Amino acid sequence: MMRVVATAGLLVALCPTAGVAERNLVPTLDNQPDVCPDQPPEPQWMQDIDVRESHKRLLIQQIYRAQSMQRIVEAQSCECPTRYPSWAAAERVYVERFASSEYWDIVEATSAYRHQANELRREAMPICEAAGNW
């Protein structure tokens, strides 16, 4: 009985605190990256892509990510221009290889590029951490 009373008292004491803390959270629309603040934005057409075509955007993002990790590993450097170049190379790969692909082919390619990026990430992460860009 004493445990029930103590638990109830604790809940009464903490609930108003949680409500106040939640009200103090202010959402921000500032999407400033933690590293390399001059990262190039995604091309506008990618941001405007129809939700039914969002799988294409995900593929381009994974191509870009895999290319980024590959450049870091090859250069053994994680300077911002190496890690975050323009989107042109990723767009080119998408247009040349996948622009006319069917949905499931794009999903499969996205998974392959994600896997490639994750494998390269293991090598790229220590390089970027040493440069303060992770």
Disulfide bonds with the S-S distance in Angstrom:
Cys36-Cys80 2.08
Cys78-Cys128 1.99
